[in-house]
Amino acid sequence: TSESEKYACCPLPPYLEDSGCVIEEDDNGGRPLRDVCFHLLKLYSDRSYELDQLLDPRSVTSDPLDFRLSWHLWEVLRALNYSHLSQQSWGVLNTSFAAQLESEGLWEW
């Protein structure tokens, strides 16, 4: 193969694994979507790795409004003293998960 050809597929989220070596572009920042495990490895190797990419629901599920895992992952990361998520992103994460719970009839949570 030539130097410009890829020798491995990108670490895609589970719902995109069967789509082949396709780079899915993020709508907001032009960043390609990656699997949440990839982001966790990057965070492990670089403690200042951007948490917005890691907590993006699309790194886990095809539903961009499903914040269940993202919210719980953020709570675990906070317990491990990761605190470099912006206030705006933190607010969006909390309110989105709260709205999701309310829509499921779990408003007391």
For each residue, the residues with C-beta under 8 A, 3 or more apart:
1: 5 7
2: 5
3:
4:
5: 1 2
6: 9 21
7: 1
8:
9: 6 12 20 21
10: 21 22 23 32 34
11: 34 35 37 38
12: 9 16 17 19 22 24 33 34 35
13: 16 17 33 34 35 36 58 59 60 61 62
14: 17 35 60
15: 61 62
16: 12 13 19 22 24 33 62
17: 12 13 14
18:
19: 12 16 22
20: 9
21: 6 9 10
22: 10 12 16 19
23: 10 32
24: 12 16 32 33
25: 30 31 32 33
26: 29 30 31 32 33 56 58
27:
28:
29: 26
30: 25 26
31: 25 26 53
32: 10 23 24 25 26
33: 12 13 16 24 25 26 56 58 59
34: 10 11 12 13 38 39 53 59
35: 11 12 13 14 38 39 59
36: 13 39 40 54 59 60 69 73
37: 11 40 41
38: 11 34 35 41 42
39: 34 35 36 42 43 49 53 54 59
40: 36 37 43 44 54
41: 37 38 44 45
42: 38 39 45 46 49 54
43: 39 40 46 47 49 51 54 77 82
44: 40 41
45: 41 42 49
46: 42 43 49
47: 43 82
48: 84
49: 39 42 43 45 46 53 54
50: 53 54
51: 43 54 55 74 77 82 84 85 89
52: 55 56 85 86 89
53: 31 34 39 49 50 56 59
54: 36 39 40 42 43 49 50 51 59 73
55: 51 52 59 70 73 74 85 89 93
56: 26 33 52 53 59 70
57: 60 61 63 64 65 66 67 69 70
58: 13 26 33 61 62 64
59: 13 33 34 35 36 39 53 54 55 56
60: 13 14 36 57 66 69 70
61: 13 15 57 58 66 69
62: 13 15 16 58
63: 57 66
64: 57 58
65: 57 96 100
66: 57 60 61 63 69 100
67: 57 70 71 93 96 97 100
68: 71 72 97 100
69: 36 57 60 61 66 72 73
70: 55 56 57 60 67 73 74 93 97
71: 67 68 74 75 93 94 96 97
72: 68 69 75 76
73: 36 54 55 69 70 76 77
74: 51 55 70 71 77 78 85 90 93
75: 71 72 78 79
76: 72 73 79 80
77: 43 51 73 74 80 82
78: 74 75 81 82 83
79: 75 76
80: 76 77
81: 78
82: 43 47 51 77 78 85
83: 78
84: 48 51
85: 51 52 55 74 82 89 90 93
86: 52 89 90
87: 90 91
88: 91 92
89: 51 52 55 85 86 92 93
90: 74 85 86 87 93 94
91: 87 88 94 95
92: 88 89 95 96
93: 55 67 70 71 74 85 89 90 96 97
94: 71 90 91 97 98
95: 91 92 98 99
96: 65 67 71 92 93 99 100
97: 67 68 70 71 93 94 100 101
98: 94 95 101 102
99: 95 96 102 103
100: 65 66 67 68 96 97 103 104
101: 97 98 104 106 107 109
102: 98 99 105 106 107
103: 99 100
104: 100 101
105: 102
106: 101 102 109
107: 101 102
108:
109: 101 106
